[in-house]
Amino acid sequence: METGSFESTNTELQRKHGQTSSSSFDDVKHSIADKLQSVAKDMKDGEMSQVMGEYGPQVSNVLNKSAEYIHKFDYRDVNDKVQGYVKEKPGPALLIAGAVGLIIGALFRRR
C-alpha cells in the first residue's frame, strides 16, 4: 500500500467523521440552547414566574445569556486554541492533562 493512498484515505475518513460529529454536536448544542430559552421564557412569563417571585427575571436573563453562548459556541475554535497551546507549551500541557487524569481517576475510584 502506498503512503499517499493511506494519507488520502485517512483524510477522507477524518472529513467524513468530522462532518458527522460536527452535525450531531450542532444538533445537540442547539437543542440544549432552545430548551434553556424555553425555560427562561417560562420563568419570566409563565407559571414559574409566580413561584420564582422577584428572582424570576434575573434567572431568566442568565438562562437566555447561557443559551446565546451555547448557540455561538464553536468547538472547532476551542480545539484550534488547545492544539496551539499544546504545540507552544508541551510541558505545561502534559502536566495539566496528567492532573486532570488523576482527578478524574480519583472521582471514579470512589464510586
SULBEL-V413784 format. One record per backbone hydrogen bond with DSSP energy under -0.5 kcal/mol. NH is the residue of the N-H (numbers start at 0). CO is the residue of the C=O. Records with the same first field share a line. If there is no record, write none. Layout:
BEGIN
NH->CO, CO
END
This chain:
BEGIN
5->1
6->2
7->3
8->4
9->5
10->6
11->7
12->8
13->9
14->10
15->11
16->12
17->13
18->14
19->15
20->16
21->17
22->18
23->19
24->20
25->21
26->22
27->23
28->24
29->25
30->26
31->27
32->28
33->29
34->30
35->31
36->32
37->33
38->34
39->35
40->36
41->37
42->38
43->39
44->40
45->40, 41
48->41, 45
49->46
50->46
51->47
52->48
54->51
55->52
58->54
59->55
60->56
61->57
62->58
63->59
64->60
65->61
66->62
67->63
68->64
69->65
70->66
71->67
72->68
74->72
76->73
77->73
78->74
79->75
80->76
81->77
82->78
83->79
84->80
85->81
86->82
87->83
88->84
92->88
93->89
94->90
95->91
96->92
97->93
98->94
99->95
100->96
101->97
102->98
103->99
104->100
105->101
106->102
107->103
108->104
109->105
110->107
END
